[in-house]
Amino acid sequence: MRSRTLDSVSPRKDYTLLQMKIPNYKLIYSNARGRADLARLILHCAGVPFEDIHCGHSDWPSIKQDTSFRQVPILEVDGVHLESHQSNAVARYLARQHGLAGQNQWEETRADMIVDCMCYLHAGMCPITREKNMEKQQELFDEINQEMIQPHAEVIEQLLINNGSGYLVGNALTWADLAYYAYFTTPIMELFGGQVLEDHPHLRQLVKHIGDIPTIKKYIEKSVRKN
């Protein structure tokens, strides 16, 4: 099989051919990036149309009563709620449906593992978002960067080097790659983390490459991506 490099970004064509009818998707979340950002990136990357429903505080009581777990994001597929409102479950489902989960079960498991390992990175950002003083935010970020982000980025950098394709898993883009793009382009990263990938050129190139994918670039340019 011919090796695929960073120039190859399209979801697997066999998935597209098998899906004669694309489901009617509705993704329900606030207008923030938050826990819905990865699902949005997957859908835009795959070129799949969906209704991006932004619910405000006043909308939540009426939406909440129709959910099992009282949480968002909610993915609605052909009028039926996916009754697992955890963001990774929603993103994983969409990745598998649209050829971004890996090319076989081994790759799917590797991608799942990599994404699940990011949970503590996201949790580490919570104290920063709660802090209102910008100087203290910077101090917290510097501490988290030193203790959590840099050691993790070193591991991911080595994974990219070992894999050799420019992607984290196999020879094609997966939702694991998109997950790192989402993490390293958050408002907190854009505000405080300008140098976090300075010592990780392969990871830095991956993030840049995903941002240059036409469907992703179009989404970013047209959307107002908040916290």
C-alpha positions, 0 to 999 in steps of 0.5 A: 500500500502506498504510504500516505503523508500529511498531504493526505487529509480526506476521510477514507473513501470506502466509508463515504461510498458505504454511506449512501445517505448521510444522517441529519445531524444536530449538535447542541451546545453553547456557542463556545468551543468547549466540549463540542469543539472536537465534534465540530472539527470532525464534521467540518473536516469530513465535509458533513453538513450538520445543524450547529445549535447554540443553546443559551442559559434560557434555552437549557431548561427546555432542552434538559428535560428531554435528556437522560444525563442532563448534560451537553453536548448532545448529538441528534441523529435523524431526530434521535438523541445519542444517549451518551452526552460525553463529548468523547463518545460523541466525537468517537461516534462521528469519527467512526461514521466518517472515516476518521477513527483509523483504518482498522481496529488496531488504529481505532484503539490507538486513536482512542487511547491517545484521545483519552490520555488528553483528559487530564490536560483539559482538566488542568486548564480548569483553574486558569478559566476560573481565575479572573486576574490575568497575571495569576492566569499566566502564573497558573498557565506557566506552572501547568505548562511545566508540570503537565503540558511539556511532558505530555508534548514530549511523548506526543512528539516522540509518537509522531517521530516513531510513526513517521507519517506526520500523523499520530496513528497510521498513515492518515488523519484521525480524530486523535490529530484533530483533538490535539489541534483543538487543544493547542488552539484554545483561547487560553493557548492563544493567549498564554501559550505562544511558545508551548510547542517551540521544542516540539516541531513535529507536533507544531507542524501537525497543528499547523497542517490541520489548520490549513485543511481547506474545510477546517480553515473555512470553518475557522474563518467563518466561525466565532470560536470562543472559550 
